[in-house]
Amino acid sequence: MHDPQTGWSWFEDRTADAGGGAPNGDDMATAMLAARCFSTNDGEALLEYLRSLTTARVLGPDASDTMLRHLEGQRQLIAYLNLLIARGRTGVAAQTKLERTEP
């Protein structure tokens, strides 16, 4: 088991520790909560606004390393939220891991 306070391990798929497959009960409850929160017109509008601030945003060539890292962190959060929503709507693991590029 990974220490949730170190590195990227907090973001790894926790279903792997439970033998793979569907998320465990706590994860599924959280996923269903996210799906309910963003199922209304207001929730969809808010999620679209958050996407416009993150995934649809492009920084110019003069962006600092700090700005790029900050925006990438925001994008990762929105990607995780989208994953939770998808899991909650389908009732199963829609995607087991988020892809990230290794240096």
DSSP file (Angstrom, degrees, kcal/mol; ACC not computed):
  #  RESIDUE AA STRUCTURE BP1 BP2  ACC     N-H-->O    O-->H-N    N-H-->O    O-->H-N    TCO  KAPPA ALPHA  PHI   PSI    X-CA   Y-CA   Z-CA
    1    1 A M              0   0    0      0, 0.0     2,-0.2     0, 0.0     0, 0.0   0.000 360.0 360.0 360.0 143.3    0.0    0.0    0.0
    2    2 A H        -     0   0    0      7,-0.1     0, 0.0     1,-0.1     0, 0.0  -0.602 360.0-111.5 -91.6 148.9    1.2    3.5   -0.8
    3    3 A D    >   -     0   0    0     -2,-0.2     3,-1.7     1,-0.1     7,-0.2  -0.706  25.8-147.5 -74.4 118.0    1.6    6.4    1.6
    4    4 A P  T 3  S+     0   0    0      0, 0.0     6,-0.2     0, 0.0    -1,-0.1   0.592  91.5  59.7 -68.1  -8.0   -1.1    8.8    0.4
    5    5 A Q  T 3  S+     0   0    0      4,-0.1     2,-0.4     5,-0.0    -2,-0.0   0.477  92.1  78.8 -97.9  -2.2    0.9   11.8    1.4
    6    6 A T  S X  S-     0   0    0     -3,-1.7     3,-1.1     2,-0.0     4,-0.4  -0.886  96.7 -46.1-114.9 138.4    4.0   11.2   -0.8
    7    7 A G  T 3  S-     0   0    0     -2,-0.4     3,-0.4     1,-0.2     4,-0.0  -0.027 104.2 -34.7  53.3-144.0    4.5   11.8   -4.5
    8    8 A W  T >> S+     0   0    0      1,-0.2     3,-2.2     2,-0.1     4,-0.5   0.388 106.6 102.9 -92.5   0.7    1.9   10.8   -7.0
    9    9 A S  G X4 S+     0   0    0     -3,-1.1     3,-1.0     1,-0.3    -1,-0.2   0.787  70.8  65.3 -60.9 -27.4    0.8    7.7   -5.1
   10   10 A W  G 34 S+     0   0    0     -4,-0.4    -1,-0.3    -3,-0.4    -2,-0.1   0.750 103.0  49.5 -63.7 -21.5   -2.4    9.4   -3.8
   11   11 A F  G <4 S+     0   0    0     -3,-2.2    87,-0.3     2,-0.1    -1,-0.2   0.546  86.5 109.9 -96.2  -9.1   -3.5    9.6   -7.4
   12   12 A E  S << S-     0   0    0     -3,-1.0     2,-0.4    -4,-0.5    85,-0.1  -0.258  86.6 -85.9 -67.5 156.3   -2.9    6.0   -8.3
   13   13 A D    >   -     0   0    0      1,-0.2     3,-0.9    85,-0.1     4,-0.3  -0.473  35.0-161.2 -64.8 116.4   -5.9    3.7   -8.9
   14   14 A R  G >> S+     0   0    0     -2,-0.4     4,-0.6     1,-0.2     3,-0.6   0.604  81.5  76.4 -78.4 -10.5   -6.9    2.3   -5.5
   15   15 A T  G 34>S+     0   0    0      1,-0.2     5,-3.2    81,-0.2     3,-0.4   0.755  82.0  69.2 -70.3 -22.0   -8.8   -0.6   -7.1
   16   16 A A  G X45S+     0   0    0     -3,-0.9     3,-1.3     1,-0.2    -1,-0.2   0.872  95.9  52.9 -63.1 -36.6   -5.5   -2.3   -7.7
   17   17 A D  T <45S+     0   0    0     -3,-0.6    -1,-0.2    -4,-0.3    -2,-0.2   0.773 107.5  52.4 -68.4 -25.9   -5.0   -2.8   -4.0
   18   18 A A  T 3<5S-     0   0    0     -4,-0.6    -1,-0.3    -3,-0.4    -2,-0.2   0.265 133.1 -87.7 -94.4  11.4   -8.4   -4.5   -3.8
   19   19 A G  T < 5 -     0   0    0     -3,-1.3    -3,-0.2     2,-0.1    -2,-0.1   0.578  68.5 -88.5  96.3  10.1   -7.6   -6.9   -6.6
   20   20 A G  S   <S+     0   0    0     -5,-3.2     2,-0.3     1,-0.1    -4,-0.1  -0.227  86.3  85.4  83.1-175.1   -8.7   -4.8   -9.6
   21   21 A G  S    S+     0   0    0     72,-0.0    -1,-0.1    -2,-0.0    -6,-0.1  -0.575  86.2  11.7  84.1-143.6  -12.1   -4.5  -11.1
   22   22 A A  S    S-     0   0    0     -2,-0.3    70,-0.1     1,-0.1    -2,-0.1  -0.268  88.8 -91.7 -71.0 156.0  -14.7   -2.1   -9.8
   23   23 A P        -     0   0    0      0, 0.0    -1,-0.1     0, 0.0    70,-0.0  -0.251  48.3-101.5 -61.8 154.8  -13.9    0.6   -7.3
   24   24 A N     >  -     0   0    0     -3,-0.1     4,-2.8     1,-0.1     5,-0.2  -0.164  43.7 -88.9 -71.5 176.5  -14.4   -0.3   -3.6
   25   25 A G  H  > S+     0   0    0      1,-0.2     4,-2.4     2,-0.2     5,-0.2   0.871 126.6  47.1 -57.6 -44.2  -17.5    0.8   -1.7
   26   26 A D  H  > S+     0   0    0      2,-0.2     4,-2.1     1,-0.2    -1,-0.2   0.919 114.5  47.0 -65.2 -43.4  -16.0    4.1   -0.5
   27   27 A D  H  > S+     0   0    0      1,-0.2     4,-2.5     2,-0.2    -2,-0.2   0.905 112.9  49.3 -63.9 -41.5  -14.7    5.0   -4.0
   28   28 A M  H  X S+     0   0    0     -4,-2.8     4,-2.7     2,-0.2    -2,-0.2   0.895 109.2  51.9 -67.2 -39.3  -18.0    4.0   -5.6
   29   29 A A  H  X S+     0   0    0     -4,-2.4     4,-2.0    -5,-0.2    -1,-0.2   0.905 111.9  46.9 -62.6 -40.9  -20.0    6.1   -3.1
   30   30 A T  H  X S+     0   0    0     -4,-2.1     4,-2.4     2,-0.2    -2,-0.2   0.902 111.8  50.8 -66.3 -41.3  -17.8    9.1   -3.9
   31   31 A A  H  X S+     0   0    0     -4,-2.5     4,-2.4     1,-0.2    57,-0.4   0.911 110.8  48.2 -62.9 -42.8  -18.2    8.5   -7.6
   32   32 A M  H  X S+     0   0    0     -4,-2.7     4,-2.3     2,-0.2    -1,-0.2   0.869 110.0  52.9 -66.9 -35.7  -22.0    8.3   -7.3
   33   33 A L  H  X S+     0   0    0     -4,-2.0     4,-2.5     2,-0.2    -2,-0.2   0.925 109.9  47.9 -62.6 -45.3  -21.9   11.5   -5.2
   34   34 A A  H  X S+     0   0    0     -4,-2.4     4,-1.9     1,-0.2    -2,-0.2   0.908 110.8  51.6 -62.4 -42.2  -19.9   13.3   -8.0
   35   35 A A  H  < S+     0   0    0     -4,-2.4    -1,-0.2    49,-0.3    -2,-0.2   0.909 111.9  46.5 -62.2 -42.2  -22.3   12.0  -10.7
   36   36 A R  H >< S+     0   0    0     -4,-2.3     3,-1.3     1,-0.2     4,-0.4   0.913 110.1  53.4 -66.0 -42.3  -25.3   13.3   -8.7
   37   37 A C  H 3< S+     0   0    0     -4,-2.5     3,-0.4     1,-0.3    -1,-0.2   0.862 116.8  37.5 -61.3 -36.2  -23.7   16.7   -8.1
   38   38 A F  T 3< S+     0   0    0     -4,-1.9    -1,-0.3     1,-0.2    -2,-0.2   0.178  93.7  87.8-104.6  18.0  -23.0   17.3  -11.7
   39   39 A S  S <  S+     0   0    0     -3,-1.3    -1,-0.2    -4,-0.1    -2,-0.1   0.644  73.4  81.1 -89.3 -15.5  -26.2   15.7  -13.2
   40   40 A T  S  > S-     0   0    0     -4,-0.4     4,-2.6    -3,-0.4     5,-0.2  -0.369  93.5-108.5 -84.0 167.5  -28.2   18.9  -13.0
   41   41 A N  H  > S+     0   0    0      1,-0.2     4,-2.4     2,-0.2     5,-0.2   0.907 122.6  50.2 -60.6 -41.3  -28.1   21.7  -15.6
   42   42 A D  H  > S+     0   0    0      2,-0.2     4,-2.4     1,-0.2    -1,-0.2   0.914 110.6  49.2 -63.5 -42.4  -26.4   23.9  -13.0
   43   43 A G  H  > S+     0   0    0      2,-0.2     4,-2.5     1,-0.2    -2,-0.2   0.907 111.6  48.6 -63.5 -42.9  -23.8   21.1  -12.3
   44   44 A E  H  X S+     0   0    0     -4,-2.6     4,-2.3     2,-0.2    -1,-0.2   0.901 111.6  50.3 -63.1 -41.1  -23.1   20.6  -16.0
   45   45 A A  H  X S+     0   0    0     -4,-2.4     4,-2.1     2,-0.2    -2,-0.2   0.908 111.4  48.3 -64.6 -41.7  -22.7   24.4  -16.5
   46   46 A L  H  X S+     0   0    0     -4,-2.4     4,-2.4     2,-0.2    -2,-0.2   0.920 111.4  49.6 -64.3 -43.9  -20.3   24.6  -13.6
   47   47 A L  H  X S+     0   0    0     -4,-2.5     4,-2.3     1,-0.2    -2,-0.2   0.896 110.4  50.7 -62.8 -39.7  -18.3   21.6  -14.9
   48   48 A E  H  X S+     0   0    0     -4,-2.3     4,-2.2     2,-0.2    -1,-0.2   0.886 109.6  51.1 -65.2 -38.1  -18.1   23.2  -18.4
   49   49 A Y  H  X S+     0   0    0     -4,-2.1     4,-1.5     2,-0.2    -2,-0.2   0.924 109.8  49.4 -63.5 -44.1  -16.9   26.5  -16.8
   50   50 A L  H  X S+     0   0    0     -4,-2.4     4,-1.0     1,-0.2     5,-0.3   0.884 110.1  51.6 -63.4 -38.0  -14.2   24.6  -14.9
   51   51 A R  H ><>S+     0   0    0     -4,-2.3     5,-2.3     1,-0.2     3,-0.6   0.905 106.6  53.9 -63.0 -40.9  -13.2   22.9  -18.2
   52   52 A S  H 3<5S+     0   0    0     -4,-2.2    -1,-0.2     1,-0.2    -2,-0.2   0.826 109.8  48.0 -65.2 -29.6  -12.9   26.2  -19.9
   53   53 A L  H 3<5S+     0   0    0     -4,-1.5    -1,-0.2    -5,-0.1    -2,-0.2   0.690 129.7  16.4 -80.0 -19.0  -10.6   27.5  -17.2
   54   54 A T  T X<5S+     0   0    0     -4,-1.0     3,-1.1    -3,-0.6    -3,-0.2   0.735 128.4  29.8-119.6 -75.4   -8.4   24.4  -17.3
   55   55 A T  T 3 5S+     0   0    0      1,-0.3    -3,-0.2    -5,-0.3    -4,-0.1   0.790 124.5  45.6 -69.5 -27.7   -8.4   21.9  -20.2
   56   56 A A  T 3 <S+     0   0    0     -5,-2.3     2,-0.3     2,-0.0    -1,-0.3   0.459  93.4 101.7 -92.3  -0.6   -9.4   24.6  -22.8
   57   57 A R    <   -     0   0    0     -3,-1.1     2,-0.4    -6,-0.3    -4,-0.1  -0.660  52.8-165.2 -89.1 137.7   -6.9   27.1  -21.6
   58   58 A V        -     0   0    0     -2,-0.3     2,-0.3     0, 0.0    -2,-0.0  -0.985   8.1-148.1-123.4 129.6   -3.6   27.6  -23.5
   59   59 A L        -     0   0    0     -2,-0.4     9,-0.0     1,-0.1    -2,-0.0  -0.712  22.4-117.4 -94.0 148.5   -0.6   29.5  -22.0
   60   60 A G    >   -     0   0    0     -2,-0.3     3,-1.8     1,-0.1    -1,-0.1  -0.135  33.4 -93.3 -77.0 176.0    1.7   31.5  -24.2
   61   61 A P  T 3  S+     0   0    0      0, 0.0    -1,-0.1     0, 0.0    -2,-0.0   0.663 122.0  62.2 -67.1 -15.9    5.4   30.8  -24.8
   62   62 A D  T 3  S+     0   0    0      2,-0.0     2,-0.1     0, 0.0    -2,-0.0   0.366  74.6 126.1 -90.9   7.0    6.3   33.3  -22.1
   63   63 A A    <   -     0   0    0     -3,-1.8     2,-0.0     1,-0.1    -4,-0.0  -0.416  59.7-124.9 -66.8 136.1    4.6   31.2  -19.4
   64   64 A S     >  -     0   0    0     -2,-0.1     4,-2.3     1,-0.1     5,-0.2  -0.305  20.4-109.4 -76.6 164.6    6.8   30.3  -16.5
   65   65 A D  H  > S+     0   0    0      1,-0.2     4,-2.4     2,-0.2     5,-0.2   0.884 120.9  54.4 -59.2 -39.4    7.5   26.8  -15.3
   66   66 A T  H  > S+     0   0    0      2,-0.2     4,-2.3     1,-0.2    -1,-0.2   0.910 107.7  48.5 -62.5 -43.9    5.4   27.6  -12.2
   67   67 A M  H  > S+     0   0    0      2,-0.2     4,-2.4     1,-0.2     5,-0.2   0.912 111.7  49.9 -63.7 -42.8    2.4   28.7  -14.3
   68   68 A L  H  X S+     0   0    0     -4,-2.3     4,-2.3     1,-0.2    -2,-0.2   0.915 112.1  47.1 -62.6 -43.7    2.6   25.5  -16.4
   69   69 A R  H  X S+     0   0    0     -4,-2.4     4,-2.1     2,-0.2    -1,-0.2   0.891 111.6  51.4 -66.0 -39.7    2.8   23.2  -13.4
   70   70 A H  H  X S+     0   0    0     -4,-2.3     4,-1.9     2,-0.2    -2,-0.2   0.936 112.1  45.6 -63.1 -47.0   -0.1   25.0  -11.7
   71   71 A L  H  X S+     0   0    0     -4,-2.4     4,-2.5     1,-0.2    -2,-0.2   0.889 110.8  53.4 -64.7 -39.1   -2.3   24.7  -14.8
   72   72 A E  H  X S+     0   0    0     -4,-2.3     4,-2.3     1,-0.2    -1,-0.2   0.882 107.1  52.3 -64.8 -36.8   -1.4   21.1  -15.3
   73   73 A G  H  X S+     0   0    0     -4,-2.1     4,-1.9     2,-0.2    -1,-0.2   0.904 109.4  49.3 -63.3 -40.8   -2.4   20.4  -11.7
   74   74 A Q  H  X S+     0   0    0     -4,-1.9     4,-2.1     2,-0.2    -2,-0.2   0.914 110.5  50.7 -63.5 -42.5   -5.8   22.0  -12.3
   75   75 A R  H  X S+     0   0    0     -4,-2.5     4,-2.4     1,-0.2    -2,-0.2   0.898 108.3  52.4 -61.8 -40.9   -6.2   19.9  -15.5
   76   76 A Q  H  X S+     0   0    0     -4,-2.3     4,-2.2     1,-0.2    -1,-0.2   0.886 107.8  51.8 -63.8 -38.9   -5.4   16.8  -13.5
   77   77 A L  H  X S+     0   0    0     -4,-1.9     4,-2.4     2,-0.2    -1,-0.2   0.917 110.7  47.2 -63.4 -43.7   -8.0   17.6  -10.9
   78   78 A I  H  X S+     0   0    0     -4,-2.1     4,-2.6     2,-0.2    -2,-0.2   0.888 110.7  52.8 -65.9 -38.7  -10.7   18.1  -13.6
   79   79 A A  H  X S+     0   0    0     -4,-2.4     4,-1.9     2,-0.2    -2,-0.2   0.905 110.6  47.4 -62.1 -41.1   -9.6   14.9  -15.3
   80   80 A Y  H  X S+     0   0    0     -4,-2.2     4,-2.5     2,-0.2    -2,-0.2   0.898 110.9  51.1 -67.1 -40.6  -10.1   13.1  -12.0
   81   81 A L  H  X S+     0   0    0     -4,-2.4     4,-2.4     2,-0.2    -2,-0.2   0.911 109.4  50.6 -62.4 -42.5  -13.5   14.7  -11.4
   82   82 A N  H  X S+     0   0    0     -4,-2.6     4,-2.5     2,-0.2    -1,-0.2   0.888 109.6  51.7 -61.0 -39.2  -14.5   13.6  -14.9
   83   83 A L  H  X S+     0   0    0     -4,-1.9     4,-2.6     2,-0.2    11,-0.3   0.926 109.6  48.8 -63.5 -45.7  -13.4   10.0  -14.0
   84   84 A L  H  X S+     0   0    0     -4,-2.5     4,-2.7     1,-0.2   -49,-0.3   0.922 111.5  49.8 -59.3 -44.5  -15.4   10.1  -10.8
   85   85 A I  H  X S+     0   0    0     -4,-2.4     4,-2.2     2,-0.2    -2,-0.2   0.926 111.2  48.6 -61.1 -45.7  -18.5   11.3  -12.7
   86   86 A A  H  X S+     0   0    0     -4,-2.5     4,-1.9     1,-0.2     6,-0.3   0.912 112.8  48.0 -62.1 -43.1  -18.2    8.6  -15.4
   87   87 A R  H  X S+     0   0    0     -4,-2.6     4,-2.4     1,-0.2     5,-0.4   0.916 112.5  49.1 -63.0 -42.8  -17.7    5.9  -12.7
   88   88 A G  H  < S+     0   0    0     -4,-2.7    -2,-0.2   -57,-0.4    -1,-0.2   0.854 111.6  48.7 -66.8 -35.0  -20.7    7.2  -10.8
   89   89 A R  H  < S+     0   0    0     -4,-2.2    -1,-0.2    -5,-0.2    -2,-0.2   0.849 120.5  35.0 -73.9 -34.4  -22.9    7.3  -13.9
   90   90 A T  H  < S-     0   0    0     -4,-1.9    -2,-0.2     2,-0.3    -1,-0.2   0.712  98.0-132.8 -92.7 -22.0  -22.1    3.8  -15.1
   91   91 A G  S  < S+     0   0    0     -4,-2.4     2,-0.3     1,-0.3    -3,-0.2   0.509  79.0  72.2  81.4   3.5  -21.8    2.2  -11.7
   92   92 A V  S    S-     0   0    0     -5,-0.4     2,-0.8    -6,-0.3    -1,-0.3  -0.859 102.6 -70.0-138.6 173.6  -18.5    0.5  -12.7
   93   93 A A        -     0   0    0     -2,-0.3     3,-0.2     1,-0.2    -9,-0.1  -0.580  42.0-174.7 -69.7 108.0  -14.9    1.6  -13.3
   94   94 A A  S    S+     0   0    0     -2,-0.8     2,-0.3     1,-0.3    -1,-0.2   0.810  78.6   3.7 -73.5 -30.4  -15.1    3.6  -16.6
   95   95 A Q        -     0   0    0    -12,-0.1    -1,-0.3    -3,-0.1     3,-0.1  -0.936  64.0-154.9-155.7 129.6  -11.3    3.9  -16.7
   96   96 A T  S    S+     0   0    0     -2,-0.3     2,-0.4     1,-0.2   -81,-0.2   0.813  77.1  17.5 -84.3 -29.0   -8.9    2.3  -14.2
   97   97 A K        -     0   0    0    -85,-0.1     2,-0.4   -84,-0.1    -1,-0.2  -0.999  69.8-125.9-142.6 145.0   -6.0    4.7  -14.6
   98   98 A L        -     0   0    0     -2,-0.4     2,-0.3   -87,-0.3   -85,-0.1  -0.716  36.4-118.5 -83.4 138.6   -5.5    8.2  -15.9
   99   99 A E        +     0   0    0     -2,-0.4     2,-0.3     2,-0.0    -1,-0.0  -0.572  36.5 173.3 -79.2 139.6   -2.7    8.3  -18.4
  100  100 A R        -     0   0    0     -2,-0.3     2,-0.3     0, 0.0     0, 0.0  -0.992  31.1-116.0-142.7 145.1    0.3   10.5  -17.7
  101  101 A T        -     0   0    0     -2,-0.3    -2,-0.0     2,-0.0     0, 0.0  -0.582  22.3-140.0 -83.7 140.8    3.5   10.8  -19.6
  102  102 A E              0   0    0     -2,-0.3    -1,-0.0     1,-0.1     0, 0.0  -0.800 360.0 360.0 -96.6 139.9    6.7    9.6  -18.0
  103  103 A P              0   0    0      0, 0.0    -1,-0.1     0, 0.0    -2,-0.0   0.501 360.0 360.0 -66.2 360.0    9.8   11.8  -18.6
